[in-house]
């Protein structure tokens, strides 16, 4: 279940991040960020499995992809922001 | 037609370019503006080209910004660095894309002069002119009038030592010579997509190692509530709808270029140039040639002004250019004002038979 969300400020960063994760063997999806986790309007997010979250953050960091935020989607559909 | 006006734009493209433009026109919507399939296709098309360019020039994808042409890139670069009254050092070979922009910005221009084909002398002249307090240094990689290659790596070193931001105009070299912004320590490197990179017109790249000021303001498909332009590249420079068909075509030409052997391409162009130089000289034609020259050659025919000569060439089926080539500074440096020169310019797709046709036409004009 893809319930871990990493938001990014541009589609380019999202694409760069997606490629970096895919190269590292992590499966993810690039999508327009749900409104609840993109209060600044129009953002992109990488969604992936919760268990891959920490590794993904490290890979993105090493690839120069700055995340705007990280979120977990709860079963009720709400999101909780994770500390950096 | 024998096409030898590639310094203005390459007319012949790799076949894949045409298909890529058509495909994007038919299937791509607005990148970064929707979650639907056609928008996603456009985003991927744009990103593929951006990544290819980044790889080609040794940068990260976000350091590659799409522009409409090299002029727009130079406007962004210089507009980010120069304020009214600033001292700017530039080569005396620069194009109006640089000089008009600097004058429009109210800069004080310090053009540097040297024998056109002498790299050492150019480097010395820049070293002399780059005094403390210089706001920026601008230099083309290769002249659009004479084909002379300037020592941008050395000039970049001098600029770095003196903490002066360096801007390179790679309009004539990109696609032919290695363009290495990191090695040159160039804050900005601008180029068109439609000349040596063999992409469609209406495309250009600005390679950014620095944080530029936007030239255009507007929607980017990101951080929409914020009324300031985004800080992050490339969005900071890419307000408004991108030229997706053009970018798609540029992606196809970059892929094609990556498959070629750069050294062979350069050798082939050099050989064609040498043939033209040797035969023109034997006909008594005045030519401007030298070492460190790419396939751009200025010349004049005896007893014919350059505009009349270009018209006669066109009548004979040979496309080349006459006049100042939008570079009056270069002609002042070379002493070729006010008439300018005839210019033949090659591309990596120029063939030997075209040079033969041009030389035959020249012989006819000299009769």
Boltz contact constraints between the chains, C-beta under 6 A:
constraints:
  - contact:
      token1: [A, 9]
      token2: [B, 222]
      max_distance: 6.0
  - contact:
      token1: [A, 9]
      token2: [B, 232]
      max_distance: 6.0
  - contact:
      token1: [A, 10]
      token2: [B, 222]
      max_distance: 6.0
  - contact:
      token1: [A, 10]
      token2: [B, 232]
      max_distance: 6.0
  - contact:
      token1: [A, 10]
      token2: [B, 235]
      max_distance: 6.0
  - contact:
      token1: [A, 11]
      token2: [B, 32]
      max_distance: 6.0
  - contact:
      token1: [A, 11]
      token2: [B, 43]
      max_distance: 6.0
  - contact:
      token1: [A, 12]
      token2: [B, 62]
      max_distance: 6.0
  - contact:
      token1: [A, 12]
      token2: [B, 234]
      max_distance: 6.0
  - contact:
      token1: [A, 15]
      token2: [B, 47]
      max_distance: 6.0
  - contact:
      token1: [A, 16]
      token2: [B, 61]
      max_distance: 6.0
  - contact:
      token1: [A, 32]
      token2: [B, 35]
      max_distance: 6.0
  - contact:
      token1: [A, 40]
      token2: [B, 223]
      max_distance: 6.0
  - contact:
      token1: [A, 40]
      token2: [B, 225]
      max_distance: 6.0
  - contact:
      token1: [A, 40]
      token2: [B, 226]
      max_distance: 6.0
  - contact:
      token1: [A, 41]
      token2: [B, 224]
      max_distance: 6.0
  - contact:
      token1: [A, 41]
      token2: [B, 225]
      max_distance: 6.0
  - contact:
      token1: [A, 42]
      token2: [B, 221]
      max_distance: 6.0
  - contact:
      token1: [A, 42]
      token2: [B, 222]
      max_distance: 6.0
  - contact:
      token1: [A, 42]
      token2: [B, 224]
      max_distance: 6.0
